[in-house]
């Protein structure tokens, strides 16, 4: 059944999902920056996939560091063909992550002391590898469950979307006018169209495949909904709030405080005699919303700086003019249009929200269980597991974040 559904629906679903930018596992880069972290699709896959045994662990020799911890100027270059990780049957080479690492260093290099550059560089390589691992595991699960001919058909659909949609976006992002210029610009950054195309393909497949493994659960019993409501009652608490109108006369706009009082009294009497509140506010009030008839939208209890105003607004009967209120800087007259006291959303009104919360929670748990299962089934080795290598590049196990 699963194979039949995939055969019928994969091409169209992926063609739509790819351009939508599905990034189920493409998380923001954790690399340090002072403004915002750089964004990119995903790290490219291995440039070759030799038939390594499924569990090539442990290695008997630690790789020799191709990058001594020396300041720039005399340092050697990374050897791109160096194997830095094995994820199940996939091999990750240094060249697969190096372009993105170099980009981060280029943007932040002036902030890094020269003596620390090599150490920082390898730390970034480690972070890049950790970002790759979940998606690579999902891809391997996909490949072992889907026939090769179907994967080829899916790849054709995704590549078509990449050519029609993503390449024009890349040209605009890199400010180039032709495909040839784009290829040159990518090469200067240590990347290529083939790498980006493969990253685009993997990102689409990872997101779609995870959704295939995580069922949509939307049926919850009344007892389940009620249990969540009672256990999380604070989520459904609604604060007291009020909609109101205001007349204001600031002391500083009149020669004396008594003159200001006479003005606010005149305005209140005009409303008492039948003149619309909105008209009096627009013509005479110097409140911040005078032009809108003195109307203030929903205001929560505790949000006003004037305690005198707040006390009146949350005690005054609706539609009734207040007495003249003396504040620190002005006289006020207010009228409550609508008020909602502090309360909890009733259970009957909260059920839709509860269903959505439970659905997201179950989906998240199912996704985590799926990824945990892959973690047990698909083994991973990285060069950073080797103490000798860490010593060569000046890192400690405690320096590495997973």
Secondary structure, 3 states (H helix, E strand, C coil): CHHHHHHHHHHHHHHHHHHCCCCCCCCCCCCCCCCCCCCCCCCCCCCCCCCCCCCCCCCCCCCCCCCCCCCCCCCCCCCCCCEEEEECCEEEEHHHHHHHHHHHHHHHHHHCCHHHHHHHHHHHHHHHHHHHHHHHHHHHHHHHHCCHHHHHHHHHHHHHHHHHHHHHHHHHHCCCCCHHHHHHHHHHCCCCHHHHHHHHHHHHHHHHHHHHHCCCCCCCCHHHHHHHHHHCHHHHEECCEEEEEEEEEEHHHCCCHHHHHHHHHHHHHHHHCCCCHHHHHHHHCCCCCHHHCCEEEEEECCCCCCHHHHHHHCCCCCCCECCCEECCCEEEEEEEEEEECCEECCHHHHHHHHHHHHHHHHHHHHHHHHHHHHHHHCCEEEHHHCHHHHHHCCCCHHHCCC
